[in-house]
Amino acid sequence: MKGLGELERIIMDILWARNTALTAREVGRLIEDRDLAPTTVMTVLDRLSRKGFLERTRDGRAWRYQPAASRDAYVAELMLEALDLTGDRDAALTRFARAVSGTEAEILRKALTELEEQ
């Protein structure tokens, strides 16, 4: 999974913030500070769908798009890919653990404990 381009990220942010599938027209209306042609929005949505970021379903003549996974799942995948780029996973994980706040460290401890109990 690769990172998203600027417009792709804007569109994914919109779709992640909604609890419903949206059409290209609806997404276009929600993009602020941009005067985009409807075909541009449709092209980016189609590209995101082909990359596996979005699922789409027919709604009459239009397509409705919704994220294939949550924002959290996407960010976790990016973190794992970044970890894969290191030459020393142990060192990278240790450095990461030292850089998080106390609250974040507690969240990590809790998640690891829950995994161990499964």
C-alpha positions as CSV (number, residue, x, y, z in Angstrom):
1,M,0.0,0.0,0.0
2,K,1.5,3.3,-1.0
3,G,0.9,6.8,0.3
4,L,-1.8,8.9,-1.2
5,G,-1.4,12.0,-3.3
6,E,-2.8,15.3,-2.1
7,L,-6.1,15.1,-3.9
8,E,-6.5,11.4,-3.1
9,R,-5.9,12.2,0.6
10,I,-8.4,15.0,0.6
11,I,-11.0,12.6,-1.0
12,M,-10.2,9.8,1.4
13,D,-10.5,12.2,4.4
14,I,-14.0,13.2,3.2
15,L,-15.0,9.5,2.8
16,W,-13.5,8.4,6.1
17,A,-15.4,11.2,7.9
18,R,-18.8,10.0,6.5
19,N,-20.7,7.0,7.6
20,T,-22.2,6.5,4.2
21,A,-21.2,5.9,0.6
22,L,-21.0,9.0,-1.6
23,T,-21.3,9.7,-5.3
24,A,-18.6,11.7,-7.2
25,R,-20.9,14.7,-7.3
26,E,-21.4,14.6,-3.5
27,V,-17.6,14.2,-2.9
28,G,-17.0,17.1,-5.3
29,R,-19.4,19.4,-3.3
30,L,-17.5,18.6,-0.1
31,I,-14.1,19.5,-1.4
32,E,-13.3,22.9,-0.1
33,D,-10.9,25.5,-1.6
34,R,-10.8,23.7,-4.9
35,D,-12.6,24.3,-8.2
36,L,-12.4,20.8,-9.6
37,A,-14.1,19.5,-12.7
38,P,-16.5,16.7,-11.9
39,T,-14.5,14.5,-14.2
40,T,-11.4,15.1,-12.1
41,V,-13.2,13.9,-9.0
42,M,-14.6,10.8,-10.9
43,T,-11.1,10.0,-12.2
44,V,-9.5,10.1,-8.7
45,L,-12.4,8.1,-7.2
46,D,-11.9,5.5,-10.0
47,R,-8.2,5.4,-9.4
48,L,-8.7,4.9,-5.6
49,S,-11.1,2.1,-6.3
50,R,-8.6,0.4,-8.6
51,K,-5.9,0.7,-6.0
52,G,-8.1,-1.0,-3.5
53,F,-8.7,2.0,-1.2
54,L,-12.4,2.3,-2.1
55,E,-15.3,0.0,-2.8
56,R,-18.0,1.1,-5.2
57,T,-21.6,0.1,-5.8
58,R,-24.0,1.1,-8.5
59,D,-26.8,3.5,-7.6
60,G,-28.8,4.0,-10.8
61,R,-26.4,5.6,-13.3
62,A,-24.0,6.7,-10.6
63,W,-21.4,4.9,-8.5
64,R,-21.3,5.3,-4.7
65,Y,-17.9,5.1,-3.1
66,Q,-16.9,4.1,0.4
67,P,-13.5,3.3,2.0
68,A,-12.5,-0.3,1.8
69,A,-10.8,0.0,5.2
70,S,-10.8,2.5,8.1
71,R,-8.3,5.4,8.4
72,D,-6.8,3.5,11.4
73,A,-6.1,0.4,9.2
74,Y,-4.6,2.6,6.5
75,V,-2.3,4.4,9.0
76,A,-1.3,1.1,10.6
77,E,-0.4,-0.3,7.2
78,L,1.8,2.8,6.5
79,M,3.5,2.3,9.8
80,L,4.3,-1.4,9.0
81,E,5.6,-0.4,5.6
82,A,7.9,2.2,7.2
83,L,9.1,-0.4,9.6
84,D,9.9,-2.7,6.7
85,L,12.2,0.0,5.3
86,T,14.4,-0.1,8.3
87,G,17.5,-2.3,8.4
88,D,16.9,-3.0,12.0
89,R,13.2,-3.5,13.0
90,D,14.1,-4.0,16.7
91,A,16.0,-0.6,16.8
92,A,13.2,1.2,15.0
93,L,10.5,-0.3,17.3
94,T,12.6,0.7,20.4
95,R,13.1,4.2,19.2
96,F,9.4,4.5,18.4
97,A,8.5,3.2,21.9
98,R,10.8,5.8,23.5
99,A,9.2,8.6,21.4
100,V,5.6,8.1,22.3
101,S,3.9,9.8,25.2
102,G,3.1,8.0,28.4
103,T,-0.6,7.8,27.4
104,E,0.4,6.3,24.0
105,A,2.7,3.9,25.7
106,E,-0.1,2.7,27.9
107,I,-2.3,2.2,24.9
108,L,0.4,0.1,23.3
109,R,0.9,-1.9,26.5
110,K,-2.8,-2.6,26.7
111,A,-3.0,-3.7,23.0
112,L,0.0,-6.1,23.5
113,T,-1.5,-7.5,26.7
114,E,-4.8,-8.2,24.9
115,L,-2.9,-9.9,22.0
116,E,-1.0,-12.1,24.5
117,E,-4.3,-13.2,26.1
118,Q,-5.9,-14.3,22.8
